[in-house]
Amino acid sequence: MLAYSDTKIQEVVLHFVGNSFHEERLTLGNTKLAFTPEVEEHLLTYFLSSFKENEFYRFHHESNLNLNELFSYAEAIFENPADLVSHSKSIAKHLYENSNHPKIKGGELYIVHIHNCLLEGEPTDAIGIFKSETKDTFLDITAEEGDFSITSAEGIHIKNLDKGCIIFNTEKEDGYVLNVIDNTNKGSDAKFWFDHFLHVKQREDAYYQTSSVMQIAKEFITKELPKAFSADKADQAEMLNKSASYFKEQDHFDLSEFANVVIQQPDIMDSFHDFTTSYQKERAISIPENFALNETAINKKKGVFKSVIKLDRNFSVYVHGDRNKIERGQDESGRKFYTLWYDEEK
């Protein structure tokens, strides 16, 4: 849980980081920004309003955490905030070195020391790294003695942060706790910010565990089940519905209980356990067999269990309940069909 109602900005340093691939400029600021209380309020909105709750990350390195550049810079700033300007320049240079793909946009980079963030009920300081890449056009209308005039200016919309990272000063030994967003690049393009610049991995907490095990269940039902057991779409729909009900009704996840309630058949249960083990091994993750479920993750991921049978481009059958009321068949000419039984048409 995150809260910023009492958060204050201590200091801000601003740089401009261009695209090194295109040989754009890197302009480093030498002083901390001065701003009024009104501007601080707008800055807090711009910096913090786009972040999602409960999805956290950690700094990561394959061999030694201290070799992660951003981890080292954050550690130095937390230890001596007076050196924010010099360490922020190192962060800007690191970003410039990693901005070596033709699609990466240049923009302003804000390095911010933030005071009194509330993370999971505990107050903590934080370091914000925010990048502005997109400009909006604003109209300004003025009136003087009944005469109106209109001008335009290019600026930053305070509700549209492009890229950001908040580093909370807690759990340092594990790589700190981070909240990270990239609103301009999705999928593989987002690897630049997450993987190359920050080099982070998701924090393995209840949110992460819940999201991961729901994804495992979905992939087993939709990919492994039809391949290994010749299950049809109606069988998959039934199991997806059972999975959705399980996560909706339970407070804790138990791997064996889930298999018994949702899968039921012993040979398929064995396959599910094997699939779960292989999934974790391939992705170098570890999910406990029993843990408290996270409600926020369930609400976000519940759509993965949508049970829809798509028939060519003509029909979509939404299956919500009893598997025994739907039957798949094929007539003498080879045309496939589904038979549906119901008590009442609504």
C-alpha positions in Angstrom: 0.0 0.0 0.0 1.3 3.4 -1.0 0.3 6.8 0.3 1.7 10.3 -0.6 -0.6 12.6 1.3 2.2 14.0 3.5 5.0 13.6 1.0 7.4 16.5 0.5 10.0 17.2 -2.2 13.4 17.9 -0.6 15.5 18.6 -3.7 15.3 18.3 -7.4 18.1 18.3 -10.0 17.2 18.5 -13.7 19.2 17.3 -16.7 18.5 16.8 -20.4 19.3 13.4 -21.8 19.3 13.0 -25.6 19.5 9.9 -27.7 23.2 8.8 -27.9 22.5 6.7 -31.0 21.5 9.9 -32.9 24.3 11.9 -31.2 21.9 14.1 -29.4 23.2 16.3 -26.6 23.6 15.4 -22.9 23.1 18.6 -20.9 23.9 18.3 -17.1 22.4 20.7 -14.6 24.8 22.0 -12.0 22.4 23.3 -9.3 19.2 22.2 -7.5 16.0 23.6 -8.8 14.2 26.4 -6.9 10.4 26.2 -6.8 7.4 27.6 -4.9 4.9 25.6 -2.8 2.4 25.9 -5.6 4.9 24.4 -8.1 5.8 21.7 -5.6 2.2 20.6 -5.5 2.1 20.3 -9.3 5.5 18.5 -9.3 4.2 15.9 -6.8 1.1 15.3 -9.1 3.4 14.9 -12.1 5.9 12.7 -10.4 3.6 10.4 -8.3 0.1 10.2 -9.7 0.9 7.6 -12.5 2.4 4.9 -10.3 0.5 1.7 -9.7 0.2 0.3 -6.2 1.3 -3.1 -5.1 3.6 -3.9 -8.1 7.1 -3.5 -6.8 10.6 -4.3 -8.1 14.2 -4.6 -6.8 17.5 -3.7 -8.3 19.2 -6.8 -9.6 22.6 -8.0 -10.8 23.5 -11.5 -11.9 26.7 -11.7 -9.9 26.9 -8.9 -7.3 24.3 -6.3 -6.4 26.9 -3.7 -5.9 27.7 -3.9 -9.6 24.3 -2.5 -10.4 25.1 1.2 -11.2 21.7 2.5 -10.1 21.8 0.6 -6.8 25.2 2.1 -6.0 24.1 5.7 -6.9 20.9 5.3 -4.8 22.9 4.0 -1.9 25.3 7.0 -2.1 22.4 9.5 -2.2 20.6 8.0 0.8 23.9 8.0 2.8 24.7 11.6 1.9 21.8 13.6 0.3 24.0 16.7 0.1 25.8 15.1 -2.9 22.6 14.7 -4.9 23.8 16.9 -7.7 27.0 15.0 -8.4 25.3 11.5 -8.1 22.4 12.7 -10.3 24.9 13.6 -13.0 26.2 10.0 -12.9 22.7 8.7 -13.3 22.1 11.0 -16.3 25.3 9.8 -17.9 24.3 6.2 -17.3 20.9 6.8 -18.9 22.6 8.5 -21.9 24.9 5.6 -22.4 21.9 3.3 -22.5 19.9 5.5 -24.8 21.5 3.9 -27.8 18.5 2.6 -29.7 17.0 4.7 -32.6 13.5 4.6 -31.0 14.4 6.1 -27.7 13.3 9.7 -27.3 15.4 12.3 -25.6 13.9 14.3 -22.7 14.3 16.0 -19.4 15.5 13.8 -16.5 14.5 14.8 -13.0 16.4 13.3 -10.0 14.4 14.0 -6.8 14.9 13.4 -3.1 11.5 12.8 -1.6 10.6 12.8 2.1 7.9 11.0 4.0 6.4 8.4 1.6 4.2 5.9 3.3 5.0 2.4 2.1 3.1 -0.6 3.6 2.3 1.6 6.6 5.8 2.7 7.2 7.2 6.2 6.5 10.3 6.3 4.4 12.4 8.6 2.2 12.7 7.9 -1.5 14.7 8.9 -4.6 12.6 9.6 -7.7 14.0 9.2 -11.3 11.5 10.7 -13.7 11.9 11.2 -17.5 9.7 13.6 -19.6 9.7 12.7 -23.4 6.3 14.0 -24.6 5.3 17.6 -24.9 1.7 19.0 -25.2 0.4 22.2 -26.7 -1.5 24.5 -24.3 -3.7 27.5 -25.1 -3.5 30.6 -22.9 -6.4 33.0 -23.1 -6.2 36.5 -21.5 -8.7 39.3 -21.3 -8.0 43.0 -20.7 -10.8 45.5 -20.7 -13.1 43.3 -22.8 -10.4 42.4 -25.3 -9.5 38.7 -25.5 -6.2 37.3 -26.8 -5.0 33.8 -27.3 -1.5 32.3 -27.4 -0.1 28.8 -27.5 2.9 27.3 -25.7 4.5 23.9 -25.6 4.9 22.2 -22.2 4.5 19.2 -20.0 1.1 17.8 -18.9 1.3 17.0 -15.2 -1.0 14.0 -15.5 1.2 12.3 -18.2 4.5 11.1 -16.8 6.4 9.1 -19.5 8.9 7.1 -17.5 9.6 6.9 -13.8 11.2 5.0 -10.9 10.7 5.6 -7.2 13.4 4.0 -5.0 12.2 3.6 -1.4 14.9 3.6 1.3 14.0 0.2 2.7 15.2 -3.5 2.2 18.5 -2.3 1.0 20.2 -5.7 1.4 17.7 -7.1 -1.2 18.1 -4.3 -3.7 15.7 -1.7 -2.2 11.9 -1.6 -3.0 11.1 0.2 -6.3 8.0 1.2 -8.2 8.7 1.5 -11.9 6.6 2.6 -14.9 7.1 3.2 -18.6 4.0 4.7 -20.2 5.5 5.3 -23.6 7.0 1.9 -24.4 5.3 -1.5 -24.0 6.4 -5.1 -24.4 9.9 -5.6 -25.6 10.5 -1.8 -26.1 10.1 -1.3 -22.4 13.2 -3.4 -21.8 15.3 -0.3 -22.3 14.0 1.4 -19.1 13.4 -1.8 -16.9 16.3 -4.0 -18.0 19.1 -1.9 -19.5 18.9 1.4 -17.5 17.6 0.3 -14.1 18.2 -3.5 -14.3 15.4 -4.6 -12.0 13.3 -7.7 -11.4 9.9 -8.0 -9.8 9.8 -8.2 -6.0 8.7 -11.7 -5.0 5.9 -10.6 -2.6 2.2 -11.7 -2.3 1.2 -9.6 -5.3 3.9 -11.2 -7.4 3.2 -14.7 -6.2 -0.5 -14.3 -6.8 -0.1 -12.9 -10.3 2.5 -15.6 -11.2 0.4 -18.6 -10.0 -2.7 -17.3 -11.8 -0.6 -17.1 -15.0 0.7 -20.6 -14.5 -2.9 -21.9 -14.1 -4.1 -20.1 -17.2 -1.2 -21.3 -19.4 -1.5 -24.9 -18.2 -5.3 -24.9 -19.0 -5.1 -23.2 -22.3 -1.8 -24.6 -23.7 -0.7 -27.8 -21.9 -4.1 -29.3 -21.3 -5.3 -29.5 -24.9 -1.9 -30.7 -26.1 -1.3 -33.4 -23.5 -4.9 -34.6 -22.8 -6.8 -33.6 -26.0 -9.1 -31.5 -23.9 -11.7 -29.5 -26.0 -12.6 -25.8 -25.5 -15.6 -26.7 -23.3 -13.3 -28.7 -20.9 -10.9 -25.7 -20.8 -13.8 -23.3 -20.1 -14.9 -25.4 -17.2 -11.5 -25.5 -15.6 -11.0 -21.7 -16.2 -14.3 -21.1 -14.4 -13.2 -23.3 -11.5 -9.9 -21.5 -11.3 -11.6 -18.1 -11.3 -13.9 -19.2 -8.5 -11.0 -20.6 -6.4 -9.1 -17.3 -6.5 -12.2 -15.3 -5.8 -13.3 -17.4 -2.8 -9.9 -18.2 -1.1 -7.7 -16.1 1.1 -4.7 -18.4 0.8 -3.3 -20.4 -2.1 -2.3 -24.0 -1.6 -1.0 -25.9 -4.6 -2.3 -29.3 -3.7 -5.7 -27.9 -2.7 -5.9 -26.0 -6.0 -5.2 -29.2 -8.0 -7.7 -31.2 -6.0 -10.5 -28.6 -6.3 -9.9 -27.4 -9.9 -8.2 -30.2 -11.8 -9.4 -33.3 -9.8 -8.2 -36.0 -12.3 -5.0 -37.6 -10.9 -3.1 -37.9 -14.2 -3.8 -34.2 -15.0 -2.9 -33.2 -11.5 0.5 -34.8 -11.9 1.0 -33.0 -15.2 0.0 -29.7 -13.5 2.6 -30.2 -10.8 5.3 -31.0 -13.4 4.2 -28.0 -15.5 4.4 -25.7 -12.4 7.9 -26.9 -11.6 9.1 -26.5 -15.2 7.6 -23.0 -15.5 9.5 -21.8 -12.5 12.7 -23.4 -13.6 12.6 -21.8 -17.1 12.0 -18.4 -15.6 14.4 -18.7 -12.7 11.6 -17.9 -10.2 10.5 -19.6 -7.0 6.8 -19.6 -5.8 5.9 -21.2 -2.5 3.3 -23.9 -2.5 1.3 -22.0 0.2 0.9 -18.2 0.5 -1.6 -15.5 1.3 -3.4 -14.3 -1.9 -3.3 -10.6 -2.8 -6.7 -9.2 -3.6 -5.3 -6.4 -5.9 -3.5 -9.0 -8.0 -6.6 -11.1 -8.3 -8.7 -8.2 -9.4 -6.1 -7.2 -12.0 -5.5 -10.7 -13.3 -9.1 -12.2 -13.2 -9.5 -11.5 -16.9 -7.0 -14.3 -17.7 -9.7 -16.9 -16.8 -12.2 -15.6 -19.3 -13.9 -18.7 -20.8 -14.9 -17.9 -24.3 -15.2 -20.5 -27.2 -14.7 -18.7 -30.5 -16.2 -20.4 -33.5 -14.7 -19.2 -36.7 -15.7 -15.6 -37.2 -19.3 -16.2 -36.7 -19.9 -16.9 -33.0 -18.4 -16.6 -29.5 -19.8 -18.8 -26.7 -19.3 -17.5 -23.2 -19.3 -20.4 -20.7 -20.0 -19.5 -17.1 -21.2 -22.7 -15.5 -22.2 -26.3 -15.9 -20.0 -28.2 -18.3 -22.7 -30.9 -18.7 -24.9 -28.4 -20.5 -22.7 -28.0 -23.5 -21.8 -30.8 -25.9 -19.5 -30.8 -29.0 -20.4 -32.9 -32.0 -19.9 -33.4 -35.8 -22.5 -34.2 -38.4 -22.3 -36.7 -41.3 -21.0 -34.0 -43.6 -18.1 -33.1 -41.3 -19.6 -29.9 -40.0 -18.8 -29.2 -36.3 -21.4 -28.0 -33.9 -22.1 -27.4 -30.2 -25.4 -28.3 -28.5 -26.4 -26.1 -25.5 -29.1 -27.0 -23.0 -30.8 -24.3 -20.8 -33.8 -23.8 -18.7 -34.7 -20.2 -19.4 -33.8 -17.7 -22.1 -33.0 -14.2 -20.7 
